[in-house]
């Protein structure tokens, strides 16, 4: 009878800690990019974002720079003030996905179309995992568009209600309901002379 021998159990697979760290770094960087982009799109300052979310300006800044590891509760508070769903921030922090990855469908009811006198605000209408387009609904003051700005990509401004004056480079025109303007966003542009009942749909390609 052959002599029996103990066979050592196979060693468990090893995980390269540098790979784990790299994935975590990419997830943190992606979350930082989504938060910073959402804040700029909403036309909010760090101070305003902090005040609306109950977080400190320093903490919001750390999240945007990728140096903080926020809790789910903090992300929920941020999502609310940025006009996002919590899953959009949680998904951004789970891992790095390519720009061509699918993103969750976002069904949104346009606020204010039936009662545009209920206040002012800026609402993000597209998911922040979208890779090409971004859109927002602006009621009243036009946020960062109130000052001369320029950025990469293209932009489409559609007046749904009210009136405003849109200047693109050296050309300016008063826009009324159903008027629209499509332009290269690298040209300096500004929205002024807004009526109290102004309702704008702004669609732009993501930077």
FITOR-314480 format. One record per atom (N, C-alpha, C): residue in one letter; x, y, z. Coordinates in steps of 0.1 Angstrom, whole numbers, plus 5000, padded with zeros to 4 digits. Layout:
BEGIN
AXYZ
...
//
This chain:
BEGIN
X500949885000
X500050005000
X500950125000
X500750214991
X501650334990
X501450425002
X502550485006
X502650565018
X501850695015
X500950735024
X500150855023
X500950975027
X500851085021
X501551205024
X500551315024
X500751405034
X499951525034
X500251625023
X499251665016
X499451755005
X499051895009
X499951985009
X499652125014
X498552185005
X497652255013
X496552325006
X497152434997
X496452464986
X496952574977
X496852704984
X497852784982
X497852914988
X496753004982
X496053084990
X494953174985
X495553264975
X494753304965
X495253404955
X495653534962
X496653594957
X497053724963
X496553834955
X496253944961
X495754064954
X496754174955
X497154224944
X498154324944
X497554454950
X498154494961
X497554614969
X497654734960
X498654744951
X498854864943
X497654874933
X497154754929
X495954754920
X494754804927
X494554754939
X493454804947
X493454954950
X494755004953
X494855144956
X494655224943
X495055174932
X494855244919
X493355254916
X492655144918
X491155154915
X490455254925
X490955254937
X490355344947
X490655484943
X491855514939
X492255644935
X491355694923
X491155604913
X490355634901
X488955674905
X488355594915
X487055614919
X486855744926
X487855774935
X487855904942
X487956024932
X488856004922
X489056114912
X487756134904
X487056024901
X485856034893
X484756104901
X484656064914
X483656134923
X483956284924
X485156314925
X485556454926
X485156534914
X485356474902
X485056534890
X483556554888
X482756454892
X481356464891
X480756574900
X481256584913
X480756684922
X481156824917
X482456844913
X482856974908
X482057014896
X481856924887
X481156954875
X479656994878
X479056914887
X477656944890
X477557084897
X478457114905
X478457244912
X478557354902
X479457344893
X479657454883
X478457464874
X477857354870
X476657354862
X475557424869
X475457394882
X474357454890
X474557604893
X475757654889
X476157794892
X476257824907
X476757724914
X476857744929
X478357764933
X478557844943
X479957864948
X480157754959
X481357734963
X481657644974
X480857674986
X480857804989
X480157845001
X478657815000
X478057844989
X476557814987
X476357664988
X477157584982
X477057434982
X477157384996
X478157445004
X478357395017
X477157435026
X476657555024
X475457605032
X474257525029
X474057485017
X472857405013
X472857265017
X474157215018
X474257065022
X474557045037
X474857155044
X475157135058
X476557095060
X477457095050
X478857055051
X479657185052
X480957175056
X481757295056
X482357315042
X482657445039
X483257475026
X484557395024
X485357375035
X486657305034
X486357165030
X485357105036
X485056955033
X484556945018
X483757035014
X483257025000
X484457044990
X485457134994
X486657154986
X487457024986
X487556954997
X488356834998
X487756724989
X486356714989
X485756614980
X486056644966
X485956774962
X486256814948
X487656784944
X488556794954
X489956774950
X490456634952
X489456544956
X489756404958
X490556364970
X490656454980
X491456434992
X490556385004
X489256375001
X488356335012
X487656205008
X487256125018
X486556005017
X485156015023
X484256085015
X482956115021
X482055995025
X481256015035
X480255915039
X479055915029
X478255815030
X477055815022
X476055925026
X476055955039
X475256065044
X475656195038
X476956225037
X477556345032
X477156355017
X477256245010
X476956244995
X475456264993
X474656215002
X473156235001
X472856385003
X473556455012
X473356595014
X473856675002
X474956634996
X475456704984
X474556684972
X474156554971
X473256524959
X471956614959
X471456634971
X470256714972
X470456864967
X471556924972
X471757064969
X472257074954
X472856974948
X473256974935
X472256934925
X471056894929
X470056854920
X470256714914
X470956624921
X471256494916
X470556384924
X470556264919
X470056154926
X471356094934
X471056034945
X472155984953
X472955874945
X472255794937
X472955684930
X473955744920
X473755864916
X474655924906
X476055954913
X476055994925
X477256014932
X477855884937
X476955794942
X477455664947
X478055584935
X477455594923
X477955524912
X479355574907
X479455714909
X480755774905
X481855724914
X481555694927
X482555654936
X482855514936
X482155424929
X482355284929
X483455234921
X483755314910
X484855264902
X484955344889
X485955324882
X486255394870
X485555324858
X484755404851
X484155344839
X484555434827
X484555374815
X484955444803
X483955544800
X484255644791
X483355744787
X482155684779
X482355564774
X481355504765
X480455414773
X480655404786
X479855314794
X478355364795
X477355274796
X476055324797
X475755384811
X474855474812
X474455534824
X472955514827
X472555524840
X471155494843
X470255604836
X469155554831
X468155654825
X467655744836
X467555874833
X467055964843
X465756024838
X464655984844
X463356044841
X463056154850
X462756274844
X462656394852
X461356474847
X460656524857
X459556604854
X460056754854
X459856824843
X460356954843
X459557044853
X460357104862
X459657184873
X459357324867
X458157374871
X457857504868
X457157534855
X456957434847
X456357454834
X454857494836
X454257454847
X452857484849
X452757594860
X453857624867
X453757734877
X455157804878
X455457874868
X456757934867
X456958054876
X455958084884
X456158204893
X456458154908
X456658024909
X456957964923
X458357984928
X459158064921
X460558084926
X461558064915
X462758074919
X463858064909
X464757944912
X465557904902
X466357794905
X466957744892
X467957644894
X468557584883
X468457434885
X467957354876
X467757214877
X468557134867
X469357034871
X470156954862
X469156854856
X469056844843
X468056754837
X468656624831
X469956614831
X470656494826
X471456424837
X471656294836
X472456224845
X473956264843
X474656274854
X476056314854
X476956214849
X476456094846
X477255994839
X477156004824
X476356094820
X476256114805
X477556154799
X477856114787
X479156134782
X479256244771
X478056284766
X478056384755
X477356514759
X476056494763
X475256614765
X475056644780
X474756764783
X474356804796
X473256914794
X472256904802
X471157014801
X470757054815
X470257174815
X469657234827
X468557324824
X467657334834
X466457424833
X466757534842
X466657654837
X466957774845
X465657864846
X465257894858
X464057974860
X464558104868
X464358214862
X464758344868
X466258374865
X467058404875
X468358444873
X469158334866
X470058364856
X470658254848
X471958204854
X472258224867
X473458164873
X474758214867
X475658124864
X476958174859
X476858234845
X475658224838
X475458284825
X475258434827
X475058484839
X474758624841
X476058704839
X477258644839
X478458714836
X479058654823
X479958724817
X480558674805
X481358544807
X481058444800
X481758314802
X482058254789
X482958154789
X483258074777
X483757944782
X483557834774
X483957704778
X484057614766
X484457494767
X484657404756
X483257354751
X483157314739
X481957244734
X480957344727
X479757294726
X478657374720
X477557394730
X476657494727
X475657524736
X474357564728
X473257514733
X471957554728
X471057614739
X470557734736
X469757804746
X468357824740
X467357774747
X465957774742
X465157854753
X464357954749
X463458024758
X462157954758
X461757904769
X460457844771
X459357944775
X459758044783
X458858144788
X459658264791
X458958384791
X459658504795
X460558564784
X461558634788
X462358704778
X463758734784
X464758734775
X466158764780
X466958814768
X468158864771
X469058914760
X470258824761
X470558764749
X471658674748
X472758734739
X473958744745
X475058794737
X476058684734
X476458664722
X477458564718
X478558644710
X479658664716
X480758744710
X480258884708
X480258934696
X479759064693
X478359074689
X477658964689
X476258964684
X475358944696
X474259034697
X473359024708
X471959024702
X471058954709
X469658954705
X468758924716
X467558994716
X466558964726
X465758844722
X465658744731
X464958614728
X463658614736
X462658564728
X461258554734
X460958404734
X459758364739
X459358224739
X459458164725
X460058044725
X460257964712
X461458004705
X462158114709
X463458154703
X464558064708
X465558044700
X466657954704
X467958004697
X469057974703
X470358004697
X471357894700
X471957844689
X472957734690
X474357804686
X475357784695
X476557854692
X477757774698
X478957804694
X480157754699
X480457814713
X480457734723
X480557784737
X481957844740
X482857824731
X484157884732
X484158034730
X483058084723
X482858224722
X482258284735
X482758394738
X482258464751
X480758484749
X479958444760
X478558464759
X478058504773
X476858564773
X476258614785
X474758634783
X474058614794
X472558634794
X472258744804
X471558844799
X471158964807
X469759004804
X469259104811
X467959164809
X466859054810
X466958974820
X466058864822
X464758914828
X463558864823
X462258894829
X462058804841
X461158844850
X460858764862
X460358624859
X459658604848
X459158474844
X459958394835
X461258434834
X462158364824
X462258214827
X462158134817
X462357984818
X463157944806
X464357904809
X465357864798
X465657714799
X465857654787
X466457524786
X467857544780
X468857504787
X470257514782
X470857374780
X471257344768
X471857214765
X473257234760
X474257164766
X475557184762
X476357054761
X477357044753
X478256934753
X479156934765
X479356824771
X480156824783
X481656854780
X482356914790
X483656954787
X484556834788
//
